[in-house]
Structures are given as C-alpha cells and as structure tokens.
Amino acid sequence: GHVVAARVPRLLLRHRRTGIELDIVESGRDPEAPAKDDLVRAWLELSPEVPVFARHLRAWVREHRAELPRDEGYPNSFLLLVSGFWFLS
C-alpha cells in the first residue's frame, strides 16, 4: 500500500491469501490508537453487516484516494470510516 500523507509513521501490509489490508501505526506515535481500535471493534461487533459495510467503505476510500488528498483538507480513512458508522446509526 501507499500512504500519501500521514501525521504519524505507518506501514500498510496486505495479506496474500485474503487480500485484507492492515494499516499499522506505532501506538507510541498516536496515543489515541487504542481508543480508535476499541471504537472500530465495538462497531464491527454490532452486526454481521457492519464489517461488510466497513470493507466496502474502505475499498471506496482506497479507490478514490487520489481524489481525496489530506493536504487539501479531505478527511483520512479513519474519519471517513467513523462517519460511515455514524451514517449507520
């Protein structure tokens, strides 16, 4: 994967068999990372449809990454995901 602009160092990995992308951030660089993980995990556990929705939303964000540059003020993928969760509520 490729991150155009990030506030903290990150590593993107893709699992070969499943194609699942992992976005890894050193927790010491983002003190809010555990709370963000807890929030996403709580939403994903609400219903079997939520992880499906989240995967589709993340795929859409990746597909349109060039059209949503953070340096021009567009939200990052986490904020878009949380906004999507809000839309579900």
C-alpha positions in Angstrom: 0.0 0.0 0.0 0.9 3.6 -0.2 0.1 6.5 2.2 0.4 9.9 0.6 0.3 12.0 3.8 0.3 10.8 7.4 0.7 12.5 10.7 2.5 9.5 12.1 4.7 6.8 10.6 2.7 3.9 9.3 3.1 0.6 7.5 0.5 -0.8 5.1 0.5 -4.6 4.6 -1.7 -6.8 2.5 -2.4 -10.4 3.5 -1.6 -12.5 0.4 -4.4 -15.1 0.7 -7.3 -12.9 1.8 -6.2 -9.5 0.4 -7.0 -7.9 3.7 -5.0 -4.7 4.1 -3.5 -3.9 7.5 -2.7 -0.3 8.5 -0.1 -0.4 11.2 0.8 2.6 13.4 3.3 2.6 16.2 1.0 3.1 19.2 3.5 5.4 20.9 3.2 7.9 18.0 -0.6 8.0 18.1 -1.7 7.9 21.8 -5.3 7.7 20.6 -4.7 4.5 18.7 -6.0 2.1 21.4 -9.2 4.1 21.8 -9.7 4.2 18.0 -9.2 0.5 17.8 -11.8 0.0 20.6 -14.3 2.2 18.8 -13.9 0.4 15.5 -14.0 -3.0 17.2 -17.2 -2.1 19.1 -18.9 -1.1 15.8 -17.7 -4.2 13.9 -19.2 -6.4 16.6 -22.7 -4.8 16.5 -23.9 -6.8 13.4 -22.6 -9.0 10.7 -23.5 -6.3 8.2 -21.2 -3.7 9.8 -17.8 -5.4 8.8 -19.2 -5.9 5.2 -20.1 -2.2 5.1 -16.7 -1.2 6.6 -14.8 -3.2 4.0 -16.8 -1.6 1.1 -16.3 1.8 2.5 -12.5 1.3 3.0 -12.3 -0.1 -0.6 -14.1 3.0 -1.9 -11.7 5.3 0.1 -8.7 3.4 -1.4 -10.1 3.6 -4.9 -10.7 7.4 -4.6 -7.5 8.2 -2.5 -6.1 10.4 -5.3 -9.3 12.5 -5.3 -9.3 13.0 -1.5 -5.8 14.5 -0.7 -5.4 15.1 3.0 -3.1 18.1 2.3 -6.2 19.8 0.7 -8.2 19.2 3.9 -10.0 15.9 3.0 -10.6 13.6 5.9 -8.4 10.5 6.4 -9.7 7.0 6.1 -10.4 6.6 9.8 -12.6 9.7 9.9 -14.4 8.5 6.8 -15.0 5.1 8.5 -16.3 6.7 11.7 -18.6 9.0 9.5 -19.8 5.8 7.8 -20.6 4.3 11.2 -22.5 7.4 12.2 -24.5 7.1 9.0 -25.5 3.5 10.0 -26.8 4.8 13.4 
